Amino acid sequence: MAEITAALVKELRERTGQGMMDCKKALAAAGGDIEKAIDDMRAAGAIKAAKKAGNVAAEGSIAVKVADDHKAAVIIEVNSQTDFLALQDDFKGFVAASLDKAFAEKMSDAAPLIAAQEGAREALVAKCGENVNIRRLTRVEGDVVGAYLHGHRIGVVVTLQGGTAELAKEIAMHVAASNPQFLNPSQVSEDAIAKEKEIFLALNADKIAGKPENIVENMVKGRINKFLAEASLVEQPFIKDPEVKVGELAKKAGAEIVSFVRYEVGEGIEKAEVDFAAEVAAQLAASKQ
């Protein structure tokens, strides 16, 4: 059995990022063989990562990469359990490496990226103690592609036919702030319109009671038109100049908005209600074992 020296423990710590005591225990269990200790720690980390997979990861980061010629872009969401981890260098490094890989290999779906990054993900989970997941990925290509990233929580990619990358970025900034649900009114489904009509009638039942049918129809039509304008990107007033609609802004610049993709961290993920008092009590109890 090799002597477990402070230098050996230090080397293992530097190579794995684990705590000094964990490294010392791993070396002792491996008979002082540092390579075996690393393999054992990786195996244990994979087990820990699997256990962590059941924990809800609804925080995290959005990352975007645009090609130098502005003909393509990739946007991804990587989730963590806490926003604190999303701000740490280890997590940022994992996100950046994942984005670079997806971009370089022209991935258009998250599945191959998840598979390719599983080893790195497990290592990160073992080190940070939180569940981490690559949630989604979109690759877009077009005549002109621009993007905007609002901090690490909202990312937008806009594709134009004509125009400039700067214009695409300006429109992406608008999308980040206004969160349109559709590109233009023609994309709004009949179901969405019917639902909006139903809501309007329910909320205004007292106002329309006894009114002639044609008056009610005009009121409903007015509400639906307003809904279409609010929900459709091209009909929204541009945030930097409310006198101009976003669609008109693009047209004046000789461009047409082809598509947009908007990611916001955690949207659509159900977050479990956390009893912080119970959580602290459980951690204290565990520390005494």
LINMOHU-V686371 format. One record per helix or strand of 2 or more residues. SS is the DSSP state (alpha for helix, beta for strand). FROM is the first residue (numbers start at 0). LEN is the number of residues. If there is no record, write none. Layout:
BEGIN
((SS;FROM;LEN) (SS;FROM;LEN))
END
This chain:
BEGIN
((alpha;5;11) (alpha;19;10) (alpha;33;19) (beta;58;8) (beta;71;9) (alpha;82;4) (alpha;88;16) (alpha;109;7) (alpha;117;11) (beta;131;10) (beta;143;7) (beta;153;8) (alpha;164;14) (alpha;184;3) (alpha;189;14) (alpha;204;4) (alpha;212;19) (alpha;232;3) (beta;236;2) (beta;240;5) (alpha;245;7) (beta;255;9) (alpha;275;12))
END
